Amino acid sequence: MGCGAKQVVFNALFASLDPGDEVLIPTPCWVSYPDMVALAGGKPVLVTCSERDGFKLLPEALDQAITPRTKWLMLNSPCNPTGAVYSRSDLLALAAVLRRHGHVHVLSDTSMKSSPMTPTLQRWPQSRRTCASVP
Ligand SMILES: Cc1ncc(COP(=O)(O)O)c(C=O)c1O
């Protein structure tokens, strides 16, 4: 519950990050994410998503970016500013990586109720630990 997506995402980060915890942010990203992570004491880790890949996070890039300090993966679909939309198969490929890294939580910022992410995220093993699904 919150006054908007910005507050809910910030609350989740502020409540959960310990100093130096890393937050993976597929980039290009919504402009506020890195500063919100930094304000909450975390370390934003920008993971580049190329135009060639539809600006979507690839499973290999996710795998390489995860460290023992990774606390969150931020997922935003449809993405602001790129418009990238993760399909069910995209998400299942990312989930396969996350299953091997059980310490990583998923912060899902889905700006549309009808986003394909919503039902897929609910089926993820990690979904019980998903802190925020916005809105
Ligand atoms: C991806 C994303 N998350 C969060 C927000 C902030 O949403 P709100 O205005 O509900 O705080 C925006 C606003 O543009 C956004 O694009």
The ligand as an SDF file (V2000), in Angstrom:
LIG
                    3D

 16 16  0  0  0  0  0  0  0  0999 V2000
    8.5850    2.5060  -14.0440 C   0  0  0  0  0  0  0  0  0  0  0  0
    7.9720    3.5000  -13.1240 C   0  0  0  0  0  0  0  0  0  0  0  0
    7.8890    3.1950  -11.8260 N   0  0  0  0  0  0  0  0  0  0  0  0
    7.3500    4.0670  -10.9620 C   0  0  0  0  0  0  0  0  0  0  0  0
    6.8670    5.2990  -11.3840 C   0  0  0  0  0  0  0  0  0  0  0  0
    6.2680    6.2520  -10.3750 C   0  0  0  0  0  0  0  0  0  0  0  0
    4.9310    6.0250  -10.2900 O   0  0  0  0  0  0  0  0  0  0  0  0
    4.0100    6.8920   -9.3170 P   0  0  0  0  0  0  0  0  0  0  0  0
    3.6810    8.1580  -10.0490 O   0  0  0  0  0  0  0  0  0  0  0  0
    2.7960    6.0020   -9.0990 O   0  0  0  0  0  0  0  0  0  0  0  0
    4.7530    7.1520   -8.0440 O   0  0  0  0  0  0  0  0  0  0  0  0
    6.9470    5.6460  -12.7180 C   0  0  0  0  0  0  0  0  0  0  0  0
    6.4490    6.9530  -13.1800 C   0  0  0  0  0  0  0  0  0  0  0  0
    6.5810    7.3210  -14.3240 O   0  0  0  0  0  0  0  0  0  0  0  0
    7.5080    4.7190  -13.6070 C   0  0  0  0  0  0  0  0  0  0  0  0
    7.6200    5.0140  -14.9080 O   0  0  0  0  0  0  0  0  0  0  0  0
  1  2  1  0
  2  3  1  0
  2 15  2  0
  3  4  2  0
  4  5  1  0
  5  6  1  0
  5 12  2  0
  6  7  1  0
  7  8  1  0
  8  9  2  0
  8 10  1  0
  8 11  1  0
 12 13  1  0
 12 15  1  0
 13 14  2  0
 15 16  1  0
M  END
$$$$
